[in-house]
Amino acid sequence: MLSHAFNFEGGEFLSKMGASWFVSYLYYKKIDKTHTNWTLVGTSTRIPVFNKTGNYHDYWLRKILEMDDNKLNTNKIKLSAPEIKNMAKNLLKLF
């Protein structure tokens, strides 16, 4: 997992999950139950953090849209930065 905290509100929690994983899991929960990229990494520590941080979710989606594509592309769940950002945009429509 990441060794740094994102430098914005709640960033220490998002860094425990990973930005790409967070978007992937939220997309699975809210939009498409067939989307399973989030399962490609360990989830036992990520899901409890996700469940405790609902108050940050829409804010984090907006911050992820501003993130550097090269950094988002380093995820281990086989999603490209444009895919992650497109999913985030679709999720924001629900908030």
Secondary structure, DSSP 8 states (H G I E B T S, - for coil): --SS--SSTTHHHHHHH-HHHHHHHHHHHHT-TT--GGGGS--TTHHHHHHH-GGGHHHHHHHHHTS-HHHHTT-SSS--HHHHHHHHHHHHTT-
